[in-house]
């Protein structure tokens, strides 16, 4: 078992304890493989230090960090998004895509445009809800049956501790 896998297993076994999360953050600082690792370490520290709030809320700074950086935690998943156009801000020169998203508390609702249909030629917006907590994506929900497997596969790479809250069974939007 790799060090990464062992540390993630320790977090799974001790879900209520912040210590394994903080040890993992230190390890990520020493062995980053991508910006996702750096972002995960930052989010763990922002959301775990001084936590122990009886309601389970994260510290205020964690919500601000999440608003500004949540995309860094799920790059493979957001890589599924197909941009139809790019906008370049005249003054700053910043480039942005047309993916819509909103955040409320620790939940982020994103509309990921993905190809569907024969030959994957039709772009369809897929509503996906991410619930972040204590350094990781904790829960996710996808609202389009045909997108479930693609999003699940990308999230397995991005956030190995994430669990699916519910998923659509068919095109009639039945839930399981």
C-alpha positions in Angstrom: 0.0 0.0 0.0 1.4 3.4 -0.9 1.8 6.2 1.7 -1.0 8.1 0.1 -3.4 5.1 0.3 -2.4 4.4 3.9 -3.0 8.0 5.0 -6.4 8.1 3.2 -7.3 4.8 4.9 -6.4 6.3 8.3 -8.7 9.2 7.6 -11.5 6.8 6.6 -11.0 4.8 9.8 -11.0 7.9 12.0 -13.6 10.1 10.3 -14.3 12.2 13.4 -10.6 12.9 14.2 -8.8 15.8 12.5 -5.3 14.5 13.3 -5.0 12.0 10.4 -6.3 14.8 8.1 -3.6 17.2 9.3 -0.9 14.5 9.0 -2.1 13.9 5.4 -1.9 17.7 4.7 1.8 17.7 5.9 2.5 14.7 3.7 0.9 16.4 0.7 3.1 19.5 1.3 6.2 17.2 1.1 5.0 15.1 -1.8 2.7 17.2 -4.1 1.9 15.6 -7.4 -0.4 18.4 -8.6 -2.1 21.6 -7.6 -5.0 19.5 -6.4 -2.6 18.1 -3.7 -1.6 21.6 -2.7 -5.2 22.8 -2.6 -6.2 19.8 -0.5 -3.5 20.5 2.0 -4.7 24.2 2.2 -8.3 23.2 2.6 -7.6 20.7 5.3 -5.7 23.3 7.3 -8.4 26.0 6.7 -11.3 23.6 7.6 -9.8 21.5 10.5 -7.7 23.8 12.7 -9.7 25.1 15.6 -12.8 23.2 14.4 -14.4 21.2 17.2 -17.5 23.4 16.9 -20.5 21.5 18.4 -22.6 22.1 15.3 -19.9 20.7 13.0 -19.5 23.9 11.1 -16.1 24.6 9.6 -14.2 27.8 10.6 -15.3 30.9 8.7 -12.0 31.1 6.8 -12.7 27.6 5.3 -15.9 28.9 3.6 -14.0 31.8 2.1 -11.3 29.5 0.9 -13.9 27.1 -0.6 -15.6 30.0 -2.5 -12.3 31.1 -4.0 -10.6 27.7 -4.6 -13.1 24.8 -4.8 -12.3 24.2 -8.5 -8.7 23.2 -7.6 -10.1 20.3 -5.6 -11.9 18.6 -8.6 -9.8 19.3 -11.8 -10.4 16.0 -13.4 -14.2 16.4 -12.9 -14.2 19.9 -14.2 -12.1 18.7 -17.2 -15.3 17.0 -18.4 -16.8 20.4 -19.0 -16.9 21.4 -22.7 -16.5 25.2 -23.1 -18.7 26.6 -25.8 -17.0 30.0 -25.7 -14.5 31.9 -23.7 -14.8 35.4 -22.4 -11.8 37.7 -22.1 -12.2 40.6 -19.6 -11.1 43.8 -21.4 -9.3 45.3 -18.4 -7.7 42.3 -16.7 -7.3 40.0 -19.6 -8.8 37.1 -17.5 -10.2 34.2 -19.5 -13.3 32.6 -18.1 -15.5 29.8 -19.4 -19.2 29.6 -19.5 -19.7 27.1 -16.7 -22.2 28.2 -14.2 -21.9 27.5 -10.5 -23.0 28.8 -7.1 -22.0 28.2 -3.6 -24.1 28.1 -0.4 -22.3 27.1 2.7 -20.2 24.1 2.0 -22.3 23.1 -1.1 -21.3 24.0 -4.6 -23.7 23.5 -7.4 -22.0 23.3 -10.8 -23.4 22.9 -14.3 -20.9 20.8 -16.3 -21.6 20.8 -20.0 -20.9 17.3 -21.4 -21.3 15.6 -24.7 -24.3 13.2 -25.0 -26.1 11.3 -27.7 -25.0 9.4 -30.7 -21.4 10.2 -31.4 -21.5 12.4 -28.3 -22.3 15.4 -30.5 -24.9 17.0 -28.3 -23.8 19.2 -25.4 -26.0 18.9 -22.4 -25.6 20.7 -19.1 -25.4 18.4 -16.1 -26.2 19.7 -12.7 -23.8 18.3 -10.1 -23.8 19.2 -6.4 -20.6 18.9 -4.4 -20.6 19.0 -0.6 -17.2 19.8 0.9 -16.3 19.3 4.5 -13.1 19.2 6.6 -10.6 19.2 3.7 -12.3 17.0 1.2 -15.3 16.5 -1.0 -17.6 14.6 1.3 -20.8 14.0 -0.8 -21.8 14.5 -4.4 -25.0 14.2 -6.4 -25.4 14.1 -10.1 -28.8 15.0 -11.7 -28.4 13.4 -15.1 -28.4 9.6 -15.5 -26.1 9.5 -18.5 -23.4 11.5 -16.7 -23.2 9.4 -13.6 -20.4 7.0 -14.6 -18.3 9.8 -16.2 -18.5 12.0 -13.1 -18.0 9.1 -10.7 -14.8 8.1 -12.5 -13.4 11.6 -12.5 -14.2 12.1 -8.8 -12.5 8.8 -7.9 -9.3 10.4 -9.1 -10.0 13.9 -7.7 -11.5 13.0 -4.3 -11.1 9.3 -3.3 -13.1 9.8 0.0 -16.2 11.3 -1.7 -19.4 9.4 -1.6 -22.4 9.6 -3.9 -25.4 10.9 -1.9 -28.0 9.8 -4.5 -28.1 9.2 -8.2 -30.8 9.2 -10.9 -31.9 5.8 -12.1 -33.4 6.6 -15.5 -34.4 9.4 -17.8 -37.6 9.9 -15.9 -35.5 11.3 -13.0 -36.2 8.5 -10.6 -33.8 8.5 -7.6 -32.2 5.8 -5.6 
